[in-house]
Amino acid sequence: MTGHTDAVTSPAPERGRHVPDGVWICVLALLTAVAPLATDMYLPVLPDVAADLGASASAAQLTLTAFLVGLASGQLVIGPLSDGWGRRRLVLAGTVLLFLASVAAAFAPSVPVLVAARFLQGFGGAAGVVLSRAMISDRTSGDRTARLFSLMMAINGIAPVVAPVLGSSLGGPIGWRGIFGVLAALALVMLASSALAVRETLPVTARSAGGLRRTLSDVRALLRRRRYVGYVLAFATAFAMMFAYISGSPFVLQQTLGLSTTQYAIAFGVNAMGLVTGSIVSGRLSSRIAPRRQLVTAVGLLVVLCAALTVTVLLGAARWPVLVLLFGILTAQGFVLGNSSALASGEVRDRAGTGSALLGATQFGLGALVSPLVGSSATVMAVAMLVAAALSASALATLTRGAPVRAR
């Protein structure tokens, strides 16, 4: 870990006790882990939620969609605010909201109440997601940023490995309500870690004047940056492809392929390990192979693998070919997510909070759109993944043409 974290540099002296860079990055990874933790722990018991509340599969998936909408809208609000107010206090406030919403979800008596609680849970958790990226952009540049994004995602990748196993093992003894109680406890851990280890990274002299007019002006300015938009779309569509898998996998792997709840959790964890491995390897290669080159190669591989998955499903969805292809797809994702987000951040370093907000809002907005469309159909899941991968490749080819090979 020290091989990566020693590259972190701070633009200005930070107040308070010095926090080692490795600890700082781990805390940021924990803050961004809210998304995989709040979805993957929940996935194995999603059919139980539907049965307990008398809802359909699509209605149960709507609770996942509400969480993603909260993540998207929260980032649009919190990211631009942080460019004027600073990062740290918004991280702390958002984590408090995450805790309160998790408690509300644990006691939800109906699907509408659960949907509302999940939205607030996502909105609060958005602070950690959007501001972790902005903090890295505040303190690093170029290939260093790509290495740290990849490192953070590798650490963060532990969450989707552990979460479904916890979800399936805890689902029996404590039920889906108890799982939300566990998420509330994790939110308290995030809050304590942030209070102790997260220092302000945006000096007062670097902050911009707030206000809706300024925010809208910043958003318009960023949307005119062609390469930034291209990297954002490449990242967000690749993420939507992953969420087609995430939302469809509990039904496809268990009902279509015949995996038990425990087998599903193991398969999901193995695939998540592929994502972790890809992120680690990508970070280690960043000094020798430019982030953009890694990104272009990985997105092309995603298109090929998703096409193979679609053909396999149409021919009968045999268990092992599907599982192997899904593992390959998640491993390739490890090369896509860190590099595309780092390249996007490099294009908008002067407005890091707003840039991170647009990236995250597009990311989770598309994820929210895709999730309820997949349902329980293996064919729909595979086709959705292929379309998303093709859109990612198209965004790279058309909007980032002529971009420098090295990140800024």
Secondary structure, 3 states (H helix, E strand, C coil): CHHHHCCCCCCCCCCCCCCCHHHHHHHHHHHHCHHHHHHHCCHHHHHHHHHHCCCCHHHHHHHHHHHHHHHHHHHHHHHHHHHHHCCHHHHHHHHHHHHHHHHHHHCCCCHHHHHHHHHHHHHHHHHHHHHHHHHHHHHCCHHHHHHHHHHHHHHHCHHHHHHHHHHHHHHHHHHHHHHHHHHHHHHHHHHHHHHHHCCCCCCHHHCCCCCHHHHHHHHHHHHCCHHHHHHHHHHHHHHHHHHHHHHHHHHHHHHHCCCCHHHHHHHHHHHHHHHHHHHHHHHHHCCCCCHHHHHHHHHHHHHHHHHHHHHHHHCCCCHHHHHHHHHHHHHHHHHHHHHHHHHHHHHCHHHHHHHHHHHHHHHHHHHHHHHHHHCCCHHHHHHHHHHHHHHHHHHHHHHCCCCCCCCC
